[in-house]
C-alpha cells in the first residue's frame, strides 16, 4: 500500500513538472541575466538569460530517454 502511494505521488509530481509551461532552452536573452526566482522564471536565469527551470526539464527529459532506451536494450539482451 505504501509503495503504491509513493508511486502515485511520484507519478503525479512528474506529470505536474512536465505540464507546467516552460521557455525555449535555446533562447538567449542577455537583458535578463542572473535574475532571481520569479513567476516568469521559476528557478531564475543563468549567465545567458536562459530559464534554469526549462534547462532542468530539458536535461531530465534527455536523461529519462537514455534510461528508457538502455533499459529496453538490457531487457532484450
PyMOL Python script that loads the backbone (N, CA, C, O; Angstrom):
from pymol import cmd

cmd.read_pdbstr("""\
ATOM      1  N   UNK A   1       0.814  -1.191   0.000  1.00  0.00           N
ATOM      2  CA  UNK A   1       0.000   0.000   0.000  1.00  0.00           C
ATOM      3  C   UNK A   1       0.860   1.258   0.000  1.00  0.00           C
ATOM      4  O   UNK A   1       0.597   2.204  -0.742  1.00  0.00           O
ATOM      5  N   UNK A   2       1.889   1.255   0.840  1.00  0.00           N
ATOM      6  CA  UNK A   2       2.769   2.418   0.937  1.00  0.00           C
ATOM      7  C   UNK A   2       3.558   2.619  -0.356  1.00  0.00           C
ATOM      8  O   UNK A   2       3.780   3.749  -0.793  1.00  0.00           O
ATOM      9  N   UNK A   3       3.973   1.517  -0.953  1.00  0.00           N
ATOM     10  CA  UNK A   3       4.728   1.580  -2.198  1.00  0.00           C
ATOM     11  C   UNK A   3       3.847   2.131  -3.320  1.00  0.00           C
ATOM     12  O   UNK A   3       4.312   2.905  -4.157  1.00  0.00           O
ATOM     13  N   UNK A   4       2.583   1.733  -3.331  1.00  0.00           N
ATOM     14  CA  UNK A   4       1.646   2.209  -4.344  1.00  0.00           C
ATOM     15  C   UNK A   4       1.414   3.715  -4.203  1.00  0.00           C
ATOM     16  O   UNK A   4       1.342   4.431  -5.202  1.00  0.00           O
ATOM     17  N   UNK A   5       1.296   4.194  -2.962  1.00  0.00           N
ATOM     18  CA  UNK A   5       1.094   5.631  -2.724  1.00  0.00           C
ATOM     19  C   UNK A   5       2.323   6.433  -3.146  1.00  0.00           C
ATOM     20  O   UNK A   5       2.201   7.533  -3.684  1.00  0.00           O
ATOM     21  N   UNK A   6       3.499   5.877  -2.898  1.00  0.00           N
ATOM     22  CA  UNK A   6       4.734   6.543  -3.307  1.00  0.00           C
ATOM     23  C   UNK A   6       4.800   6.659  -4.818  1.00  0.00           C
ATOM     24  O   UNK A   6       5.172   7.708  -5.343  1.00  0.00           O
ATOM     25  N   UNK A   7       4.444   5.600  -5.519  1.00  0.00           N
ATOM     26  CA  UNK A   7       4.450   5.641  -6.978  1.00  0.00           C
ATOM     27  C   UNK A   7       3.424   6.635  -7.522  1.00  0.00           C
ATOM     28  O   UNK A   7       3.702   7.344  -8.489  1.00  0.00           O
ATOM     29  N   UNK A   8       2.258   6.690  -6.916  1.00  0.00           N
ATOM     30  CA  UNK A   8       1.242   7.647  -7.352  1.00  0.00           C
ATOM     31  C   UNK A   8       1.710   9.071  -7.116  1.00  0.00           C
ATOM     32  O   UNK A   8       1.538   9.931  -7.980  1.00  0.00           O
ATOM     33  N   UNK A   9       2.299   9.331  -5.956  1.00  0.00           N
ATOM     34  CA  UNK A   9       2.805  10.671  -5.651  1.00  0.00           C
ATOM     35  C   UNK A   9       3.926  11.062  -6.601  1.00  0.00           C
ATOM     36  O   UNK A   9       3.952  12.184  -7.106  1.00  0.00           O
ATOM     37  N   UNK A  10       4.850  10.144  -6.847  1.00  0.00           N
ATOM     38  CA  UNK A  10       5.959  10.422  -7.758  1.00  0.00           C
ATOM     39  C   UNK A  10       5.455  10.671  -9.174  1.00  0.00           C
ATOM     40  O   UNK A  10       5.902  11.604  -9.842  1.00  0.00           O
ATOM     41  N   UNK A  11       4.527   9.838  -9.630  1.00  0.00           N
ATOM     42  CA  UNK A  11       3.985   9.992 -10.983  1.00  0.00           C
ATOM     43  C   UNK A  11       3.234  11.295 -11.151  1.00  0.00           C
ATOM     44  O   UNK A  11       3.388  11.972 -12.167  1.00  0.00           O
ATOM     45  N   UNK A  12       2.424  11.657 -10.170  1.00  0.00           N
ATOM     46  CA  UNK A  12       1.682  12.911 -10.289  1.00  0.00           C
ATOM     47  C   UNK A  12       2.607  14.116 -10.229  1.00  0.00           C
ATOM     48  O   UNK A  12       2.353  15.119 -10.896  1.00  0.00           O
ATOM     49  N   UNK A  13       3.668  14.038  -9.446  1.00  0.00           N
ATOM     50  CA  UNK A  13       4.640  15.124  -9.403  1.00  0.00           C
ATOM     51  C   UNK A  13       5.354  15.266 -10.742  1.00  0.00           C
ATOM     52  O   UNK A  13       5.553  16.382 -11.222  1.00  0.00           O
ATOM     53  N   UNK A  14       5.739  14.155 -11.343  1.00  0.00           N
ATOM     54  CA  UNK A  14       6.421  14.220 -12.633  1.00  0.00           C
ATOM     55  C   UNK A  14       5.496  14.770 -13.705  1.00  0.00           C
ATOM     56  O   UNK A  14       5.935  15.556 -14.545  1.00  0.00           O
ATOM     57  N   UNK A  15       4.234  14.380 -13.700  1.00  0.00           N
ATOM     58  CA  UNK A  15       3.284  14.911 -14.673  1.00  0.00           C
ATOM     59  C   UNK A  15       3.121  16.410 -14.480  1.00  0.00           C
ATOM     60  O   UNK A  15       3.062  17.156 -15.457  1.00  0.00           O
ATOM     61  N   UNK A  16       3.048  16.856 -13.237  1.00  0.00           N
ATOM     62  CA  UNK A  16       2.909  18.282 -12.954  1.00  0.00           C
ATOM     63  C   UNK A  16       4.112  19.052 -13.481  1.00  0.00           C
ATOM     64  O   UNK A  16       3.947  20.109 -14.090  1.00  0.00           O
ATOM     65  N   UNK A  17       5.321  18.537 -13.256  1.00  0.00           N
ATOM     66  CA  UNK A  17       6.517  19.223 -13.723  1.00  0.00           C
ATOM     67  C   UNK A  17       6.558  19.321 -15.245  1.00  0.00           C
ATOM     68  O   UNK A  17       6.972  20.345 -15.788  1.00  0.00           O
ATOM     69  N   UNK A  18       6.134  18.268 -15.933  1.00  0.00           N
ATOM     70  CA  UNK A  18       6.219  18.283 -17.381  1.00  0.00           C
ATOM     71  C   UNK A  18       5.080  19.041 -18.037  1.00  0.00           C
ATOM     72  O   UNK A  18       5.180  19.402 -19.210  1.00  0.00           O
ATOM     73  N   UNK A  19       3.994  19.293 -17.307  1.00  0.00           N
ATOM     74  CA  UNK A  19       2.884  20.041 -17.877  1.00  0.00           C
ATOM     75  C   UNK A  19       2.994  21.543 -17.649  1.00  0.00           C
ATOM     76  O   UNK A  19       2.306  22.322 -18.309  1.00  0.00           O
ATOM     77  N   UNK A  20       3.849  21.954 -16.727  1.00  0.00           N
ATOM     78  CA  UNK A  20       3.993  23.384 -16.487  1.00  0.00           C
ATOM     79  C   UNK A  20       4.616  24.057 -17.707  1.00  0.00           C
ATOM     80  O   UNK A  20       5.475  23.471 -18.365  1.00  0.00           O
ATOM     81  N   UNK A  21       4.195  25.269 -18.010  1.00  0.00           N
ATOM     82  CA  UNK A  21       4.763  25.953 -19.174  1.00  0.00           C
ATOM     83  C   UNK A  21       6.233  26.294 -18.956  1.00  0.00           C
ATOM     84  O   UNK A  21       6.633  26.712 -17.870  1.00  0.00           O
ATOM     85  N   UNK A  22       7.009  26.114 -19.981  1.00  0.00           N
ATOM     86  CA  UNK A  22       8.429  26.436 -19.906  1.00  0.00           C
ATOM     87  C   UNK A  22       8.801  27.318 -21.089  1.00  0.00           C
ATOM     88  O   UNK A  22       8.009  27.532 -22.006  1.00  0.00           O
ATOM     89  N   UNK A  23      10.007  27.815 -21.042  1.00  0.00           N
ATOM     90  CA  UNK A  23      10.506  28.661 -22.115  1.00  0.00           C
ATOM     91  C   UNK A  23      11.452  27.862 -22.991  1.00  0.00           C
ATOM     92  O   UNK A  23      11.901  26.779 -22.615  1.00  0.00           O
ATOM     93  N   UNK A  24      11.749  28.401 -24.151  1.00  0.00           N
ATOM     94  CA  UNK A  24      12.661  27.759 -25.083  1.00  0.00           C
ATOM     95  C   UNK A  24      14.061  27.748 -24.478  1.00  0.00           C
ATOM     96  O   UNK A  24      14.557  28.796 -24.064  1.00  0.00           O
ATOM     97  N   UNK A  25      14.712  26.575 -24.419  1.00  0.00           N
ATOM     98  CA  UNK A  25      16.029  26.496 -23.781  1.00  0.00           C
ATOM     99  C   UNK A  25      17.135  27.065 -24.666  1.00  0.00           C
ATOM    100  O   UNK A  25      18.235  27.332 -24.182  1.00  0.00           O
ATOM    101  N   UNK A  26      16.861  27.250 -25.937  1.00  0.00           N
ATOM    102  CA  UNK A  26      17.859  27.831 -26.828  1.00  0.00           C
ATOM    103  C   UNK A  26      17.769  29.352 -26.903  1.00  0.00           C
ATOM    104  O   UNK A  26      18.616  29.993 -27.525  1.00  0.00           O
ATOM    105  N   UNK A  27      16.752  29.930 -26.278  1.00  0.00           N
ATOM    106  CA  UNK A  27      16.537  31.372 -26.331  1.00  0.00           C
ATOM    107  C   UNK A  27      17.505  32.075 -25.383  1.00  0.00           C
ATOM    108  O   UNK A  27      17.495  31.827 -24.178  1.00  0.00           O
ATOM    109  N   UNK A  28      18.338  32.950 -25.934  1.00  0.00           N
ATOM    110  CA  UNK A  28      19.296  33.717 -25.147  1.00  0.00           C
ATOM    111  C   UNK A  28      18.774  35.137 -25.027  1.00  0.00           C
ATOM    112  O   UNK A  28      18.439  35.767 -26.030  1.00  0.00           O
ATOM    113  N   UNK A  29      18.703  35.645 -23.794  1.00  0.00           N
ATOM    114  CA  UNK A  29      18.238  36.996 -23.537  1.00  0.00           C
ATOM    115  C   UNK A  29      19.241  37.659 -22.602  1.00  0.00           C
ATOM    116  O   UNK A  29      19.166  37.484 -21.385  1.00  0.00           O
ATOM    117  N   UNK A  30      20.166  38.411 -23.155  1.00  0.00           N
ATOM    118  CA  UNK A  30      21.231  38.999 -22.356  1.00  0.00           C
ATOM    119  C   UNK A  30      20.740  40.125 -21.456  1.00  0.00           C
ATOM    120  O   UNK A  30      21.482  40.578 -20.584  1.00  0.00           O
ATOM    121  N   UNK A  31      19.514  40.584 -21.644  1.00  0.00           N
ATOM    122  CA  UNK A  31      18.965  41.624 -20.777  1.00  0.00           C
ATOM    123  C   UNK A  31      18.456  41.067 -19.456  1.00  0.00           C
ATOM    124  O   UNK A  31      18.204  41.833 -18.526  1.00  0.00           O
ATOM    125  N   UNK A  32      18.302  39.763 -19.353  1.00  0.00           N
ATOM    126  CA  UNK A  32      17.776  39.164 -18.120  1.00  0.00           C
ATOM    127  C   UNK A  32      18.740  38.128 -17.538  1.00  0.00           C
ATOM    128  O   UNK A  32      18.320  37.031 -17.169  1.00  0.00           O
ATOM    129  N   UNK A  33      20.012  38.464 -17.454  1.00  0.00           N
ATOM    130  CA  UNK A  33      20.993  37.532 -16.902  1.00  0.00           C
ATOM    131  C   UNK A  33      20.964  37.553 -15.378  1.00  0.00           C
ATOM    132  O   UNK A  33      20.739  38.596 -14.764  1.00  0.00           O
ATOM    133  N   UNK A  34      21.190  36.399 -14.785  1.00  0.00           N
ATOM    134  CA  UNK A  34      21.291  36.207 -13.334  1.00  0.00           C
ATOM    135  C   UNK A  34      20.107  36.778 -12.570  1.00  0.00           C
ATOM    136  O   UNK A  34      20.289  37.360 -11.501  1.00  0.00           O
ATOM    137  N   UNK A  35      18.899  36.623 -13.099  1.00  0.00           N
ATOM    138  CA  UNK A  35      17.720  37.047 -12.358  1.00  0.00           C
ATOM    139  C   UNK A  35      17.356  35.996 -11.327  1.00  0.00           C
ATOM    140  O   UNK A  35      17.626  34.809 -11.508  1.00  0.00           O
ATOM    141  N   UNK A  36      16.750  36.440 -10.264  1.00  0.00           N
ATOM    142  CA  UNK A  36      16.327  35.517  -9.214  1.00  0.00           C
ATOM    143  C   UNK A  36      15.029  34.817  -9.584  1.00  0.00           C
ATOM    144  O   UNK A  36      14.523  34.954 -10.698  1.00  0.00           O
ATOM    145  N   UNK A  37      14.508  34.073  -8.637  1.00  0.00           N
ATOM    146  CA  UNK A  37      13.262  33.352  -8.868  1.00  0.00           C
ATOM    147  C   UNK A  37      12.098  34.329  -8.979  1.00  0.00           C
ATOM    148  O   UNK A  37      12.014  35.308  -8.238  1.00  0.00           O
ATOM    149  N   UNK A  38      11.203  34.043  -9.919  1.00  0.00           N
ATOM    150  CA  UNK A  38      10.015  34.868 -10.108  1.00  0.00           C
ATOM    151  C   UNK A  38       8.944  34.000 -10.757  1.00  0.00           C
ATOM    152  O   UNK A  38       9.162  32.811 -10.993  1.00  0.00           O
ATOM    153  N   UNK A  39       7.784  34.596 -11.048  1.00  0.00           N
ATOM    154  CA  UNK A  39       6.737  33.831 -11.720  1.00  0.00           C
ATOM    155  C   UNK A  39       7.122  33.534 -13.160  1.00  0.00           C
ATOM    156  O   UNK A  39       6.714  32.513 -13.714  1.00  0.00           O
ATOM    157  N   UNK A  40       7.898  34.412 -13.767  1.00  0.00           N
ATOM    158  CA  UNK A  40       8.315  34.193 -15.151  1.00  0.00           C
ATOM    159  C   UNK A  40       9.444  33.168 -15.227  1.00  0.00           C
ATOM    160  O   UNK A  40       9.483  32.361 -16.156  1.00  0.00           O
ATOM    161  N   UNK A  41      10.356  33.191 -14.268  1.00  0.00           N
ATOM    162  CA  UNK A  41      11.487  32.256 -14.222  1.00  0.00           C
ATOM    163  C   UNK A  41      11.456  31.559 -12.861  1.00  0.00           C
ATOM    164  O   UNK A  41      11.872  32.134 -11.855  1.00  0.00           O
ATOM    165  N   UNK A  42      10.964  30.331 -12.833  1.00  0.00           N
ATOM    166  CA  UNK A  42      10.735  29.652 -11.556  1.00  0.00           C
ATOM    167  C   UNK A  42      12.017  29.431 -10.758  1.00  0.00           C
ATOM    168  O   UNK A  42      11.993  29.511  -9.530  1.00  0.00           O
ATOM    169  N   UNK A  43      13.130  29.157 -11.429  1.00  0.00           N
ATOM    170  CA  UNK A  43      14.407  28.961 -10.736  1.00  0.00           C
ATOM    171  C   UNK A  43      15.421  30.054 -11.057  1.00  0.00           C
ATOM    172  O   UNK A  43      16.585  29.944 -10.672  1.00  0.00           O
ATOM    173  N   UNK A  44      15.002  31.096 -11.749  1.00  0.00           N
ATOM    174  CA  UNK A  44      15.906  32.177 -12.118  1.00  0.00           C
ATOM    175  C   UNK A  44      16.495  31.955 -13.505  1.00  0.00           C
ATOM    176  O   UNK A  44      16.040  31.093 -14.257  1.00  0.00           O
ATOM    177  N   UNK A  45      17.511  32.742 -13.829  1.00  0.00           N
ATOM    178  CA  UNK A  45      18.172  32.652 -15.132  1.00  0.00           C
ATOM    179  C   UNK A  45      19.674  32.486 -14.951  1.00  0.00           C
ATOM    180  O   UNK A  45      20.220  32.760 -13.882  1.00  0.00           O
ATOM    181  N   UNK A  46      20.332  32.033 -16.015  1.00  0.00           N
ATOM    182  CA  UNK A  46      21.779  31.841 -15.965  1.00  0.00           C
ATOM    183  C   UNK A  46      22.492  33.051 -16.569  1.00  0.00           C
ATOM    184  O   UNK A  46      21.883  34.102 -16.767  1.00  0.00           O
ATOM    185  N   UNK A  47      23.793  32.895 -16.863  1.00  0.00           N
ATOM    186  CA  UNK A  47      24.590  33.999 -17.375  1.00  0.00           C
ATOM    187  C   UNK A  47      24.217  34.415 -18.795  1.00  0.00           C
ATOM    188  O   UNK A  47      24.637  35.482 -19.243  1.00  0.00           O
ATOM    189  N   UNK A  48      23.448  33.610 -19.511  1.00  0.00           N
ATOM    190  CA  UNK A  48      22.988  33.969 -20.848  1.00  0.00           C
ATOM    191  C   UNK A  48      21.506  34.350 -20.865  1.00  0.00           C
ATOM    192  O   UNK A  48      20.934  34.578 -21.931  1.00  0.00           O
ATOM    193  N   UNK A  49      20.886  34.418 -19.682  1.00  0.00           N
ATOM    194  CA  UNK A  49      19.488  34.792 -19.594  1.00  0.00           C
ATOM    195  C   UNK A  49      18.523  33.663 -19.890  1.00  0.00           C
ATOM    196  O   UNK A  49      17.333  33.911 -20.082  1.00  0.00           O
ATOM    197  N   UNK A  50      19.002  32.424 -19.933  1.00  0.00           N
ATOM    198  CA  UNK A  50      18.123  31.277 -20.183  1.00  0.00           C
ATOM    199  C   UNK A  50      17.443  30.856 -18.888  1.00  0.00           C
ATOM    200  O   UNK A  50      18.025  30.962 -17.809  1.00  0.00           O
ATOM    201  N   UNK A  51      16.216  30.382 -19.001  1.00  0.00           N
ATOM    202  CA  UNK A  51      15.436  29.953 -17.854  1.00  0.00           C
ATOM    203  C   UNK A  51      16.007  28.644 -17.299  1.00  0.00           C
ATOM    204  O   UNK A  51      16.098  27.655 -18.026  1.00  0.00           O
ATOM    205  N   UNK A  52      16.389  28.632 -16.024  1.00  0.00           N
ATOM    206  CA  UNK A  52      17.011  27.452 -15.434  1.00  0.00           C
ATOM    207  C   UNK A  52      16.032  26.294 -15.274  1.00  0.00           C
ATOM    208  O   UNK A  52      16.424  25.132 -15.386  1.00  0.00           O
ATOM    209  N   UNK A  53      14.765  26.599 -15.014  1.00  0.00           N
ATOM    210  CA  UNK A  53      13.758  25.537 -14.893  1.00  0.00           C
ATOM    211  C   UNK A  53      13.598  24.808 -16.223  1.00  0.00           C
ATOM    212  O   UNK A  53      13.483  23.582 -16.252  1.00  0.00           O
ATOM    213  N   UNK A  54      13.590  25.557 -17.318  1.00  0.00           N
ATOM    214  CA  UNK A  54      13.472  24.930 -18.635  1.00  0.00           C
ATOM    215  C   UNK A  54      14.699  24.080 -18.946  1.00  0.00           C
ATOM    216  O   UNK A  54      14.577  23.000 -19.524  1.00  0.00           O
ATOM    217  N   UNK A  55      15.876  24.561 -18.568  1.00  0.00           N
ATOM    218  CA  UNK A  55      17.095  23.780 -18.771  1.00  0.00           C
ATOM    219  C   UNK A  55      17.062  22.495 -17.935  1.00  0.00           C
ATOM    220  O   UNK A  55      17.484  21.435 -18.396  1.00  0.00           O
ATOM    221  N   UNK A  56      16.558  22.603 -16.707  1.00  0.00           N
ATOM    222  CA  UNK A  56      16.437  21.441 -15.835  1.00  0.00           C
ATOM    223  C   UNK A  56      15.503  20.399 -16.445  1.00  0.00           C
ATOM    224  O   UNK A  56      15.829  19.212 -16.468  1.00  0.00           O
ATOM    225  N   UNK A  57      14.354  20.832 -16.933  1.00  0.00           N
ATOM    226  CA  UNK A  57      13.404  19.897 -17.531  1.00  0.00           C
ATOM    227  C   UNK A  57      13.949  19.287 -18.821  1.00  0.00           C
ATOM    228  O   UNK A  57      13.719  18.109 -19.092  1.00  0.00           O
ATOM    229  N   UNK A  58      14.667  20.077 -19.616  1.00  0.00           N
ATOM    230  CA  UNK A  58      15.275  19.547 -20.836  1.00  0.00           C
ATOM    231  C   UNK A  58      16.285  18.458 -20.523  1.00  0.00           C
ATOM    232  O   UNK A  58      16.327  17.428 -21.196  1.00  0.00           O
ATOM    233  N   UNK A  59      17.098  18.689 -19.501  1.00  0.00           N
ATOM    234  CA  UNK A  59      18.070  17.675 -19.085  1.00  0.00           C
ATOM    235  C   UNK A  59      17.402  16.442 -18.522  1.00  0.00           C
ATOM    236  O   UNK A  59      17.856  15.322 -18.760  1.00  0.00           O
ATOM    237  N   UNK A  60      16.312  16.640 -17.766  1.00  0.00           N
ATOM    238  CA  UNK A  60      15.593  15.500 -17.203  1.00  0.00           C
ATOM    239  C   UNK A  60      14.986  14.648 -18.311  1.00  0.00           C
ATOM    240  O   UNK A  60      15.012  13.420 -18.231  1.00  0.00           O
ATOM    241  N   UNK A  61      14.445  15.282 -19.335  1.00  0.00           N
ATOM    242  CA  UNK A  61      13.858  14.527 -20.450  1.00  0.00           C
ATOM    243  C   UNK A  61      14.917  13.726 -21.189  1.00  0.00           C
ATOM    244  O   UNK A  61      14.682  12.579 -21.567  1.00  0.00           O
ATOM    245  N   UNK A  62      16.078  14.324 -21.394  1.00  0.00           N
ATOM    246  CA  UNK A  62      17.167  13.586 -22.057  1.00  0.00           C
ATOM    247  C   UNK A  62      17.607  12.395 -21.217  1.00  0.00           C
ATOM    248  O   UNK A  62      17.835  11.308 -21.747  1.00  0.00           O
ATOM    249  N   UNK A  63      17.725  12.598 -19.919  1.00  0.00           N
ATOM    250  CA  UNK A  63      18.136  11.525 -19.023  1.00  0.00           C
ATOM    251  C   UNK A  63      17.121  10.384 -19.023  1.00  0.00           C
ATOM    252  O   UNK A  63      17.493   9.213 -19.100  1.00  0.00           O
ATOM    253  N   UNK A  64      15.830  10.735 -18.935  1.00  0.00           N
ATOM    254  CA  UNK A  64      14.798   9.699 -18.935  1.00  0.00           C
ATOM    255  C   UNK A  64      14.742   8.956 -20.263  1.00  0.00           C
ATOM    256  O   UNK A  64      14.429   7.766 -20.290  1.00  0.00           O
ATOM    257  N   UNK A  65      15.039   9.638 -21.358  1.00  0.00           N
ATOM    258  CA  UNK A  65      15.077   8.973 -22.657  1.00  0.00           C
ATOM    259  C   UNK A  65      16.210   7.950 -22.706  1.00  0.00           C
ATOM    260  O   UNK A  65      16.019   6.823 -23.162  1.00  0.00           O
ATOM    261  N   UNK A  66      17.380   8.348 -22.234  1.00  0.00           N
ATOM    262  CA  UNK A  66      18.534   7.426 -22.231  1.00  0.00           C
ATOM    263  C   UNK A  66      18.267   6.246 -21.316  1.00  0.00           C
ATOM    264  O   UNK A  66      18.594   5.110 -21.660  1.00  0.00           O
ATOM    265  N   UNK A  67      17.674   6.498 -20.150  1.00  0.00           N
ATOM    266  CA  UNK A  67      17.362   5.413 -19.215  1.00  0.00           C
ATOM    267  C   UNK A  67      16.360   4.448 -19.826  1.00  0.00           C
ATOM    268  O   UNK A  67      16.510   3.234 -19.691  1.00  0.00           O
ATOM    269  N   UNK A  68      15.339   4.972 -20.497  1.00  0.00           N
ATOM    270  CA  UNK A  68      14.351   4.115 -21.126  1.00  0.00           C
ATOM    271  C   UNK A  68      14.931   3.263 -22.223  1.00  0.00           C
ATOM    272  O   UNK A  68      14.625   2.075 -22.322  1.00  0.00           O
ATOM    273  N   UNK A  69      15.772   3.863 -23.056  1.00  0.00           N
ATOM    274  CA  UNK A  69      16.405   3.117 -24.161  1.00  0.00           C
ATOM    275  C   UNK A  69      17.338   2.039 -23.628  1.00  0.00           C
ATOM    276  O   UNK A  69      17.320   0.902 -24.099  1.00  0.00           O
ATOM    277  N   UNK A  70      18.155   2.404 -22.641  1.00  0.00           N
ATOM    278  CA  UNK A  70      19.109   1.421 -22.101  1.00  0.00           C
ATOM    279  C   UNK A  70      18.381   0.292 -21.361  1.00  0.00           C
ATOM    280  O   UNK A  70      18.820  -0.857 -21.404  1.00  0.00           O
ATOM    281  N   UNK A  71      17.283   0.610 -20.691  1.00  0.00           N
ATOM    282  CA  UNK A  71      16.509  -0.432 -20.022  1.00  0.00           C
ATOM    283  C   UNK A  71      15.886  -1.373 -21.047  1.00  0.00           C
ATOM    284  O   UNK A  71      15.872  -2.588 -20.850  1.00  0.00           O
ATOM    285  N   UNK A  72      15.376  -0.816 -22.132  1.00  0.00           N
ATOM    286  CA  UNK A  72      14.801  -1.646 -23.195  1.00  0.00           C
ATOM    287  C   UNK A  72      15.841  -2.555 -23.817  1.00  0.00           C
ATOM    288  O   UNK A  72      15.569  -3.729 -24.066  1.00  0.00           O
ATOM    289  N   UNK A  73      17.030  -2.029 -24.069  1.00  0.00           N
ATOM    290  CA  UNK A  73      18.099  -2.843 -24.653  1.00  0.00           C
ATOM    291  C   UNK A  73      18.509  -3.959 -23.692  1.00  0.00           C
ATOM    292  O   UNK A  73      18.727  -5.095 -24.113  1.00  0.00           O
ATOM    293  N   UNK A  74      18.615  -3.632 -22.399  1.00  0.00           N
ATOM    294  CA  UNK A  74      19.014  -4.661 -21.432  1.00  0.00           C
ATOM    295  C   UNK A  74      17.953  -5.737 -21.270  1.00  0.00           C
ATOM    296  O   UNK A  74      18.283  -6.901 -21.043  1.00  0.00           O
ATOM    297  N   UNK A  75      16.671  -5.361 -21.385  1.00  0.00           N
ATOM    298  CA  UNK A  75      15.615  -6.363 -21.305  1.00  0.00           C
ATOM    299  C   UNK A  75      15.643  -7.311 -22.498  1.00  0.00           C
ATOM    300  O   UNK A  75      15.397  -8.509 -22.358  1.00  0.00           O
ATOM    301  N   UNK A  76      15.943  -6.761 -23.670  1.00  0.00           N
ATOM    302  CA  UNK A  76      16.032  -7.586 -24.875  1.00  0.00           C
ATOM    303  C   UNK A  76      17.235  -8.533 -24.805  1.00  0.00           C
ATOM    304  O   UNK A  76      17.158  -9.701 -25.186  1.00  0.00           O
ATOM    305  N   UNK A  77      18.349  -7.986 -24.304  1.00  0.00           N
ATOM    306  CA  UNK A  77      19.560  -8.808 -24.200  1.00  0.00           C
ATOM    307  C   UNK A  77      19.390  -9.846 -23.120  1.00  0.00           C
ATOM    308  O   UNK A  77      20.301 -10.638 -22.877  1.00  0.00           O
TER     309      UNK A  77
END
""", "prot")
cmd.dss("prot")
cmd.show_as("cartoon", "prot")
cmd.util.cbc("prot")
cmd.orient("prot")
